[in-house]
Amino acid sequence: MLVGSLNWLITWVGMEVLGFSFVCWLISFDAFNDCICKSKVWTYFIVQAVGSSIILMVMCWDHILFSEFISDSAFYSGLALVLALMMKLSLPPFHCWMFRVAESTSWLKLISMISLQKVFPMYFLSFSLGVGLSCWLVVCLGTLSSVFGIMGSAELNISRFFIYSSILNSGWIILGFSTGDFMGWGYMICYVFALMLVSSIMELAHSSKDFGSITYTFGGVKKSSYPMYSFIFISLMALPPFPGFFMKIKICSDLIFANYFWAAFLPYMSSMVMVLSYVFFTFMFSLNSPTSFGSRISYSVSMLWAFGFIFLFTIGLLKFS
């Protein structure tokens, strides 16, 4: 009991320290006299503060530090906790603040917001499942996020597309936690590693002047960077032989065994749509590039991988279910 109480408190303090450090990072590297910088810093600070306050109130209100989720109001306290974590993780319908903060933000900060900044809230969510948080609530949260992520298929702005992609992948991570901590953390490690690769390639693909802004669309991309961008989108599809592909199959099969058929089917369809969206981005880069055999090859390979993903994913579900 005491160990669980300390884990609650340490995790909450860790979230606050990480959030405060990120606010300091935003201030130190941007001109704080700029109105846009002030606005996004305050937006991030207020959202994180409200979410953390709700979590702290839930912990005190339901006596979680001592009795965990054993009171009659466990469902409502769990619902309030999930809503607070949705705010901190920028999950729908509390995701619009992420677009405001991402405006005129460097790639490194964006990647940090959609990956590293989600580690402590995800740990808090997984730990809450271990002390009585309703698994049904968590499955609903993961399914909602994965379905809402397909809205990124209509985006041509790269930064907004990556934000919607992070919402979709956050849904898969949460569904992984609902089936077991190993699948959730394994998928998150693979996703964070892919985003770190994205950040490295973006830094190499852009000059120091272009690297500071991500609010461009296709017109601002260097022609020499098209093969790199194609590789980025292919790596984020979680296609075989990447581990994320097999983890998605295992998560869906575990959900089916737990009688959450709808929770396995909806994320599956969302992934199909997003894979085609990744292919669309690769196709746009190929069209905008000069007549380049390498660009055409990258598009052809991405198309083969996309349809291979759909085929193998379906076969895997039929085999494991």
TIMAR-684654 format. One line per 2 residues: number of its first residue (from 1); their letters; for each residue x, y, z of C-alpha. Coordinates in steps of 0.25 Angstrom, whole numbers, plus 5000, padded with zeros to 4 digits. Each point is the difference from the previous one (the first is absolute). Layout:
# residues N
NUM	a	X:Y:Z  ... $
This chain:
# residues 321
1	ml	5000:5000:5000  5011:5010:5004 $
3	vg	5008:4996:4987  4988:5003:4992 $
5	sl	4998:5013:5007  5014:5005:4997 $
7	nw	4999:4996:4985  4988:5009:4999 $
9	li	5007:5011:5006  5013:4998:4993 $
11	tw	4993:4999:4987  4992:5012:5002 $
13	vg	5013:5008:5004  5007:4995:4988 $
15	me	4990:5005:4991  5000:5014:5006 $
17	vl	5015:5000:4999  5001:4996:4986 $
19	gf	4989:5010:4996  5007:5011:5007 $
21	sf	5013:4997:4993  4993:5000:4987 $
23	vc	4994:5014:5003  5014:5005:5003 $
25	wl	5005:4994:4987  4990:5008:4992 $
27	is	5003:5013:5007  5015:4998:4999 $
29	fd	5001:4997:4985  4989:5010:4995 $
31	af	4999:5015:5001  4991:5001:5012 $
33	nd	4996:5014:4996  4994:4994:4988 $
35	ci	4984:5000:5002  5000:4986:4993 $
37	ck	5010:4994:5009  4993:5006:5012 $
39	sk	4987:4994:4995  5005:4986:4998 $
41	vw	5008:5000:5013  4987:5004:5008 $
43	ty	4991:4990:4992  5009:4989:5003 $
45	fi	5002:5004:5015  4985:5002:5003 $
47	vq	4996:4987:4993  5010:4992:5008 $
49	av	4997:5007:5013  4985:4997:4999 $
51	gs	5002:4986:4996  5010:4998:5012 $
53	si	4991:5007:5009  4988:4991:4997 $
55	il	5009:4987:5002  5004:5006:5014 $
57	mv	4986:5003:5003  4996:4985:4996 $
59	mc	5011:4994:5009  4995:5008:5012 $
61	wd	4985:4999:4997  5000:4985:4999 $
63	hi	5011:4998:5010  5008:4993:4990 $
65	lf	5013:5002:5008  4995:4991:5010 $
67	se	4988:4991:4995  5002:5000:4985 $
69	fi	4988:4998:4992  4991:4993:5010 $
71	sd	4989:5010:5003  4986:5001:4994 $
73	sa	5004:5012:4991  5012:4992:4993 $
75	fy	4993:5001:4987  4999:5015:5000 $
77	sg	5013:5003:5006  5006:4991:4989 $
79	la	4993:5007:4990  5005:5014:5005 $
81	lv	5014:4994:5000  4999:4995:4986 $
83	la	4995:5014:4995  5011:5007:5007 $
85	lm	5010:4990:4993  4993:5003:4987 $
87	mk	5003:5015:5002  5015:4998:5003 $
89	ls	5002:4990:4989  4992:5009:4990 $
91	lp	4990:4989:4997  4987:5003:4993 $
93	pf	4992:5008:5004  5010:5008:5007 $
95	hc	5011:5000:4989  4998:5014:4994 $
97	wm	5010:5006:5009  5011:4992:4994 $
99	fr	4998:5007:4986  5002:5014:5007 $
101	va	5012:4996:5007  5006:4993:4987 $
103	es	4999:5013:4992  5014:5005:4996 $
105	ts	5006:4989:5009  5013:4993:4997 $
107	wl	5000:4985:4996  5007:4996:5012 $
109	kl	4990:5007:5009  4988:4994:4993 $
111	is	5006:4986:5000  5003:5002:5015 $
113	mi	4985:5004:5002  4994:4988:4993 $
115	sl	5010:4990:5006  5008:5002:5012 $
117	qk	4990:5010:5007  4990:4988:4999 $
119	vf	5009:4990:5008  4995:5004:5014 $
121	pm	4985:5001:4997  5001:4987:4993 $
123	yf	5007:4994:5012  4989:5006:5009 $
125	ls	4989:4994:4992  5007:4986:5000 $
127	fs	5002:5001:5015  4986:5004:5002 $
129	lg	4995:4987:4993  5008:4992:5010 $
131	vg	4992:5006:5012  4986:4999:4995 $
133	ls	4998:5010:4988  4989:4995:4991 $
135	cw	5006:4992:4988  4987:5003:4993 $
137	lv	5003:5015:5001  5014:4999:4995 $
139	vc	4996:4991:4988  4990:5011:4996 $
141	lg	5010:5011:5002  5010:4992:4991 $
143	tl	4990:4997:4989  4995:5015:5000 $
145	ss	5014:5005:4998  5003:4990:4989 $
147	vf	4987:5003:4993  5002:5015:5001 $
149	gi	5014:4999:4995  4995:4997:4986 $
151	mg	4996:5015:4999  5015:5002:4996 $
153	sa	4998:4994:4987  4994:5013:4995 $
155	el	5012:5008:5005  5010:5006:4990 $
157	ni	5008:5007:5011  5011:4991:5005 $
159	sr	5000:5004:5015  4985:4998:5001 $
161	ff	5001:4987:4993  5010:4995:5010 $
163	iy	4991:5005:5012  4989:4992:4994 $
165	ss	5009:4988:4998  5004:5001:5015 $
167	il	4986:5000:5004  4998:4987:4992 $
169	ns	5012:4993:5006  4997:5005:5014 $
171	gw	4987:4992:4998  5008:4988:4997 $
173	ii	5009:5002:5012  4988:5001:5009 $
175	lg	4993:4988:4994  5013:4993:5002 $
177	fs	5000:5004:5015  4986:4994:5001 $
179	tg	5005:4986:4995  5013:5001:5008 $
181	df	5011:5009:5004  5010:4993:4991 $
183	mg	4992:5003:4987  4998:5014:5004 $
185	wg	5014:5004:5004  5006:4992:4988 $
187	ym	4991:5007:4990  5004:5013:5006 $
189	ic	5015:4998:5000  4998:4996:4985 $
191	yv	4992:5013:4997  5010:5009:5008 $
193	fa	5012:4994:4993  4993:5002:4986 $
195	lm	4998:5015:5004  5014:5002:5004 $
197	lv	5004:4995:4987  4990:5010:4994 $
199	ss	5006:5011:5008  5015:4996:4995 $
201	im	4996:4999:4985  4992:5013:5001 $
203	el	5012:5007:5006  5009:4995:4989 $
205	ah	4990:5003:4989  4999:5015:5004 $
207	ss	5009:5011:5001  5001:5008:5013 $
209	kd	4990:5010:4995  4990:4990:4995 $
211	fg	5001:4991:5012  4994:5010:5010 $
213	si	4986:5000:4993  4991:4989:4997 $
215	ty	4988:5007:4995  5003:4998:4985 $
217	tf	4993:4990:4991  5006:4994:4988 $
219	gg	5005:5013:4993  5011:5002:5011 $
221	vk	5006:4987:4999  5014:4999:4994 $
223	ks	5000:4991:4987  5013:4993:5005 $
225	sy	4992:4996:5013  4989:4992:4993 $
227	pm	5006:4986:5002  5002:5003:5014 $
229	ys	4986:5004:5002  4995:4987:4993 $
231	fi	5008:4992:5010  4994:5008:5012 $
233	fi	4986:4997:4995  5003:4985:4997 $
235	sl	5007:4998:5014  4988:5006:5007 $
237	ma	4990:4991:4994  5004:4988:5009 $
239	lp	5001:4991:4989  5008:4986:5000 $
241	pf	5011:4998:5004  4998:5011:5010 $
243	pg	4996:4995:5014  4988:5009:5001 $
245	ff	4993:4992:4989  5000:4987:5008 $
247	mk	4996:5008:5013  4988:5005:4993 $
249	ik	4996:4986:4996  5002:4995:5014 $
251	ic	4992:5011:5007  4989:4998:4990 $
253	sd	5000:4985:5003  5000:5002:5015 $
255	li	4988:5010:4999  4993:4989:4992 $
257	fa	5002:4990:5011  4995:5010:5010 $
259	ny	4987:5001:4992  5004:5015:4996 $
261	fw	4997:4997:4985  4996:5014:4997 $
263	aa	5013:5005:5007  5008:4991:4991 $
265	fl	4993:5003:4987  4999:5016:5001 $
267	py	5015:5002:5002  5003:4990:4989 $
269	ms	4992:5008:4990  5006:5013:5005 $
271	sm	5014:4994:4997  4996:4996:4986 $
273	vm	4995:5015:4997  5013:5006:5006 $
275	vl	5009:4990:4993  4994:5005:4987 $
277	sy	5002:5015:5005  5014:4997:5002 $
279	vf	5001:4995:4986  4993:5012:4995 $
281	ft	5011:5009:5006  5011:4992:4993 $
283	fm	4992:5001:4987  5000:5015:5002 $
285	fs	5015:5001:5002  5002:4991:4988 $
287	ln	4991:5009:4991  5007:5013:5005 $
289	sp	5014:4995:4998  5007:5001:4987 $
291	ts	5000:4988:4991  5007:4991:5009 $
293	fg	5001:4985:4999  5003:4999:5015 $
295	sr	4987:5007:5004  4991:4991:4991 $
297	is	5007:4988:5006  4997:5005:5014 $
299	ys	4985:5002:4997  4999:4987:4994 $
301	vs	5007:4993:5012  4990:5008:5009 $
303	ml	4988:4995:4992  5005:4986:5001 $
305	wa	5002:5001:5015  4987:5006:5002 $
307	fg	4992:4989:4993  5009:4990:5006 $
309	fi	4997:5006:5014  4985:4998:4997 $
311	fl	5001:4986:4995  5010:4995:5012 $
313	ft	4992:5008:5010  4987:4993:4996 $
315	ig	5007:4986:4999  5006:5002:5014 $
317	ll	4987:5004:5006  4993:4987:4994 $
319	kf	5012:4992:5005  5000:5005:5014 $
321	s	4985:5001:5002 $
